[in-house]
Amino acid sequence: MTADIRKLIHAASFVPFTIHLADGGQLRVPTVDHVAVQPTGGRIFVFGEDERYDVVSALMITRVIVDREPATSDPSP
């Protein structure tokens, strides 16, 4: 799952996503500045408002849902 999150973070056009956890919790990642992955991939840091943050073990992530697709520059239908 860490590899998937890294791909989302480093995509040419960032797309907001939500991380779902084994305990039923959810962490929304609205911008690339709100998330970091530990170099070893063992933990994910999600930054919220008022300088709060959550640290999540990558093993506790059950799924990642992308909120919307990035806009394309192709005008064809």
MARDRENGU-992238 format. One record per residue: residue number from 1; x, y, z of N, C-alpha, C, CB in turn. Coordinates in nm, 4 decimals, always signed. Last residue first. Glycine has a CB too. Layout:
! MARDRENGU-992238
   torgu        n_x        n_y        n_z       ca_x       ca_y       ca_z        c_x        c_y        c_z       cb_x       cb_y       cb_z
     NUM          X          Y          Z          X          Y          Z          X          Y          Z          X          Y          Z
...
END
This chain:
! MARDRENGU-992238
   torgu        n_x        n_y        n_z       ca_x       ca_y       ca_z        c_x        c_y        c_z       cb_x       cb_y       cb_z
      77    -1.4264    +1.4421    -2.6399    -1.5203    +1.3761    -2.5485    -1.4886    +1.2321    -2.5223    -1.6573    +1.3852    -2.6017
      76    -1.1175    +1.6328    -2.6335    -1.2105    +1.5432    -2.7023    -1.2999    +1.4711    -2.6025    -1.1340    +1.4413    -2.7878
      75    -0.9263    +1.7839    -2.5030    -1.0611    +1.8384    -2.5119    -1.1619    +1.7440    -2.5780    -1.0572    +1.9670    -2.5875
      74    -0.6877    +1.6936    -2.2771    -0.7477    +1.6460    -2.4019    -0.8931    +1.6931    -2.4097    -0.7398    +1.4905    -2.4118
      73    -0.5885    +1.7440    -2.0344    -0.5795    +1.8551    -2.1284    -0.6398    +1.8164    -2.2633    -0.4331    +1.8991    -2.1459
      72    -0.7798    +1.6439    -1.7478    -0.6947    +1.6134    -1.8638    -0.6938    +1.7328    -1.9563    -0.7441    +1.4863    -1.9390
      71    -0.7716    +1.6550    -1.3937    -0.8221    +1.7086    -1.5211    -0.7258    +1.6715    -1.6326    -0.8404    +1.8634    -1.5141
      70    -0.7627    +1.3512    -1.2000    -0.7060    +1.4805    -1.2405    -0.7658    +1.5257    -1.3734    -0.5519    +1.4716    -1.2518
      69    -1.0569    +1.2183    -1.0368    -0.9492    +1.2060    -1.1357    -0.8918    +1.3440    -1.1680    -1.0009    +1.1373    -1.2651
      68    -1.1079    +1.2105    -0.6816    -1.1495    +1.2433    -0.8175    -1.0289    +1.2276    -0.9096    -1.2082    +1.3883    -0.8256
      67    -1.0201    +1.0654    -0.4528    -1.1431    +1.1447    -0.4504    -1.1963    +1.1781    -0.5898    -1.1193    +1.2724    -0.3742
      66    -0.9171    +0.7382    -0.4155    -0.8872    +0.8647    -0.4811    -1.0184    +0.9403    -0.4966    -0.8168    +0.8429    -0.6199
      65    -0.8697    +0.5521    -0.1313    -0.9691    +0.5916    -0.2308    -0.9336    +0.7300    -0.2838    -1.1128    +0.5905    -0.1703
      64    -0.7059    +0.2769    -0.0141    -0.6889    +0.4186    -0.0440    -0.7884    +0.4517    -0.1546    -0.5398    +0.4528    -0.0867
      63    -0.7285    +0.0396    +0.2576    -0.7486    +0.0838    +0.1195    -0.7245    +0.2334    +0.1091    -0.8908    +0.0487    +0.0704
      62    -0.6108    -0.0226    +0.4996    -0.6881    -0.1258    +0.4304    -0.7149    -0.0897    +0.2852    -0.8194    -0.1493    +0.5020
      61    -0.3328    +0.0192    +0.6996    -0.4082    +0.0762    +0.5877    -0.4784    -0.0358    +0.5124    -0.3149    +0.1564    +0.4924
      60    -0.1685    -0.0930    +0.8843    -0.3064    -0.0661    +0.9271    -0.3925    -0.0075    +0.8154    -0.3060    +0.0287    +1.0454
      59    +0.0847    -0.1007    +0.7813    +0.0137    -0.2284    +0.7937    -0.1327    -0.2100    +0.8322    +0.0826    -0.3161    +0.8965
      58    +0.1806    +0.1534    +0.8129    +0.1369    +0.1133    +0.6794    +0.0581    -0.0172    +0.6833    +0.2572    +0.0987    +0.5867
      57    +0.0711    +0.3271    +1.0931    +0.1488    +0.2141    +1.0446    +0.0941    +0.1733    +0.9087    +0.1445    +0.0951    +1.1450
      56    +0.0502    +0.6757    +1.1031    -0.0193    +0.5496    +1.0809    +0.0796    +0.4441    +1.0341    -0.1329    +0.5667    +0.9782
      55    +0.0082    +0.9656    +1.2733    +0.1113    +0.8740    +1.2265    +0.0471    +0.7362    +1.2207    +0.2390    +0.8755    +1.3200
      54    -0.1391    +1.2814    +1.2205    -0.1562    +1.1411    +1.2564    -0.0392    +1.0636    +1.1986    -0.2926    +1.0847    +1.2046
      53    -0.1284    +1.6157    +1.3528    -0.0942    +1.5137    +1.2539    -0.1203    +1.3754    +1.3110    +0.0529    +1.5268    +1.2100
      52    -0.1845    +1.9692    +1.3753    -0.2079    +1.8323    +1.4220    -0.1660    +1.7357    +1.3126    -0.3573    +1.8103    +1.4611
      51    -0.1740    +2.2348    +1.3010    -0.0482    +2.1640    +1.3241    -0.0647    +2.0261    +1.3859    +0.0390    +2.2458    +1.4118
      50    -0.4363    +2.3055    +1.2287    -0.3818    +2.3466    +1.3588    -0.2583    +2.2673    +1.3996    -0.4875    +2.3321    +1.4653
      49    -0.5263    +2.0158    +1.0283    -0.5332    +2.1574    +1.0630    -0.4698    +2.1809    +1.2006    -0.6801    +2.2069    +1.0615
      48    -0.2929    +1.7552    +0.9494    -0.4248    +1.8167    +0.9480    -0.4162    +1.9643    +0.9783    -0.5163    +1.7485    +1.0474
      47    -0.0917    +1.5200    +0.7836    -0.0986    +1.6461    +0.8557    -0.2359    +1.7084    +0.8383    +0.0107    +1.7425    +0.8076
      46    +0.0111    +1.1999    +0.8186    -0.0941    +1.2806    +0.7558    -0.1145    +1.4037    +0.8431    -0.2289    +1.1987    +0.7388
      45    +0.2608    +0.9736    +0.7536    +0.2271    +1.0912    +0.8330    +0.1240    +1.1720    +0.7546    +0.3549    +1.1774    +0.8657
      44    +0.3114    +0.6307    +0.7716    +0.2609    +0.7398    +0.6895    +0.2221    +0.8525    +0.7856    +0.1380    +0.6941    +0.5994
      43    +0.5704    +0.3846    +0.8023    +0.4717    +0.4760    +0.8605    +0.4362    +0.5858    +0.7609    +0.5251    +0.5380    +0.9917
      42    +0.7394    +0.2267    +0.6472    +0.6658    +0.1665    +0.7574    +0.5567    +0.2528    +0.8167    +0.7593    +0.1303    +0.8631
      41    +0.9079    +0.3252    +0.4550    +0.7723    +0.2900    +0.4158    +0.6871    +0.2342    +0.5274    +0.7770    +0.1926    +0.3065
      40    +1.1541    +0.4279    +0.5009    +1.1445    +0.2815    +0.4986    +1.0054    +0.2336    +0.4584    +1.1805    +0.2246    +0.6351
      39    +1.0913    +0.7044    +0.4994    +1.1775    +0.6458    +0.3964    +1.1708    +0.4932    +0.3880    +1.3188    +0.6869    +0.4214
      38    +0.7441    +0.7679    +0.5520    +0.8733    +0.7390    +0.6124    +0.9616    +0.6723    +0.5061    +0.8576    +0.6476    +0.7395
      37    +0.5705    +1.0005    +0.3636    +0.5943    +0.8578    +0.3856    +0.7336    +0.8422    +0.4431    +0.5783    +0.7754    +0.2533
      36    +0.3293    +1.2555    +0.4192    +0.4689    +1.2156    +0.4026    +0.4793    +1.0664    +0.4333    +0.5640    +1.2996    +0.4955
      35    +0.0887    +1.5116    +0.3492    +0.1248    +1.3712    +0.3656    +0.2752    +1.3511    +0.3454    +0.0453    +1.2836    +0.2670
      34    +0.0126    +1.7669    +0.2768    -0.0503    +1.7082    +0.3950    -0.0095    +1.5640    +0.4212    -0.1983    +1.7150    +0.3812
      33    +0.1095    +1.8507    +0.0365    +0.1753    +1.9026    +0.1561    +0.1213    +1.8417    +0.2852    +0.1603    +2.0521    +0.1613
      32    -0.0675    +1.7557    -0.1495    +0.0587    +1.6835    -0.1339    +0.1343    +1.7288    -0.0091    +0.1460    +1.7028    -0.2575
      31    -0.3966    +1.7764    -0.0028    -0.2879    +1.8267    -0.0880    -0.1620    +1.7444    -0.0613    -0.2611    +1.9792    -0.0618
      30    -0.5797    +1.6203    +0.1454    -0.6293    +1.7163    +0.0462    -0.5231    +1.7722    -0.0480    -0.6945    +1.8290    +0.1163
      29    -0.6407    +1.3301    +0.2653    -0.5176    +1.3961    +0.2212    -0.5568    +1.4934    +0.1105    -0.4089    +1.2915    +0.1711
      28    -0.8124    +1.2023    +0.5437    -0.8192    +1.2702    +0.4144    -0.6876    +1.3420    +0.3881    -0.9380    +1.3701    +0.4101
      27    -0.8442    +0.9018    +0.6940    -0.7598    +1.0211    +0.6936    -0.7625    +1.0815    +0.5539    -0.6134    +0.9874    +0.7374
      26    -1.0582    +0.7089    +0.8998    -1.0248    +0.7613    +0.7679    -0.9395    +0.8859    +0.7841    -1.1526    +0.7924    +0.6860
      25    -1.1193    +0.4031    +1.0877    -1.0880    +0.5447    +1.0720    -1.0535    +0.5805    +0.9283    -0.9736    +0.5828    +1.1627
      24    -1.1409    +0.1328    +1.1141    -1.2563    +0.2047    +1.0621    -1.2327    +0.3532    +1.0427    -1.3715    +0.1855    +1.1528
      23    -0.9077    +0.0079    +1.1748    -0.9985    +0.0354    +1.2871    -1.1231    +0.1116    +1.2435    -0.9258    +0.1145    +1.3947
      22    -0.7699    +0.0023    +0.9334    -0.8270    -0.1224    +0.9838    -0.9254    -0.0990    +1.0981    -0.7164    -0.2150    +1.0299
      21    -0.8450    +0.2971    +0.7340    -0.7673    +0.2203    +0.8314    -0.8428    +0.0978    +0.8816    -0.7293    +0.3085    +0.9488
      20    -0.8040    +0.4705    +0.4302    -0.8944    +0.3979    +0.5193    -0.8116    +0.3027    +0.6055    -1.0036    +0.3196    +0.4381
      19    -0.7280    +0.7825    +0.3054    -0.6692    +0.6580    +0.3542    -0.7677    +0.5960    +0.4532    -0.5283    +0.6827    +0.4210
      18    -0.8233    +0.9567    +0.0217    -0.8572    +0.9241    +0.1591    -0.7977    +0.7884    +0.1928    -1.0110    +0.9245    +0.1809
      17    -0.6896    +1.2234    -0.1856    -0.7303    +1.0861    -0.1584    -0.7584    +1.0680    -0.0104    -0.6226    +0.9871    -0.2048
      16    -0.6454    +1.4534    -0.4619    -0.6743    +1.4247    -0.3209    -0.7202    +1.2801    -0.3028    -0.7817    +1.5214    -0.2673
      15    -0.3867    +1.4333    -0.6917    -0.5301    +1.4127    -0.6749    -0.5549    +1.3811    -0.5274    -0.5836    +1.2973    -0.7685
      14    -0.1408    +1.6113    -0.8711    -0.1843    +1.5525    -0.7450    -0.3360    +1.5452    -0.7415    -0.1311    +1.6335    -0.6251
      13    +0.0007    +1.5347    -1.1620    -0.1121    +1.6135    -1.1109    -0.1613    +1.5465    -0.9840    -0.2279    +1.6257    -1.2171
      12    +0.2177    +1.3574    -1.1489    +0.2331    +1.4880    -1.2130    +0.1226    +1.5838    -1.1699    +0.2331    +1.4730    -1.3654
      11    +0.2624    +1.1940    -0.8312    +0.1963    +1.2053    -0.9619    +0.2135    +1.3468    -1.0172    +0.0452    +1.1696    -0.9507
      10    +0.3584    +1.1521    -0.5773    +0.4523    +1.1991    -0.6791    +0.3921    +1.2095    -0.8192    +0.5704    +1.1076    -0.6833
       9    +0.1395    +1.0588    -0.4313    +0.2112    +1.1784    -0.3868    +0.2945    +1.2383    -0.4999    +0.3012    +1.1451    -0.2673
       8    +0.0711    +0.8240    -0.5686    -0.0237    +0.9342    -0.5614    +0.0456    +1.0655    -0.5241    -0.1335    +0.9024    -0.4604
       7    +0.3042    +0.6733    -0.5215    +0.2657    +0.7073    -0.6593    +0.1682    +0.8247    -0.6601    +0.2026    +0.5852    -0.7302
       6    +0.2881    +0.6445    -0.2409    +0.4012    +0.7182    -0.3012    +0.3675    +0.7612    -0.4442    +0.5301    +0.6307    -0.3009
       5    +0.0612    +0.4835    -0.2287    +0.0567    +0.6186    -0.1728    +0.1706    +0.7026    -0.2288    +0.0638    +0.6144    -0.0189
       4    +0.1610    +0.2491    -0.3443    +0.0468    +0.3182    -0.4055    +0.0383    +0.4625    -0.3562    -0.0849    +0.2436    -0.3743
       3    +0.3585    +0.1810    -0.1604    +0.3974    +0.2129    -0.2982    +0.2855    +0.2880    -0.3698    +0.4330    +0.0842    -0.3756
       2    +0.2027    +0.1192    +0.0635    +0.2922    +0.2356    +0.0670    +0.3325    +0.2771    -0.0736    +0.4175    +0.2050    +0.1508
       1    +0.0825    -0.1192    +0.0000    +0.0000    +0.0000    +0.0000    +0.0875    +0.1264    +0.0000    -0.0942    -0.0007    +0.1216
END
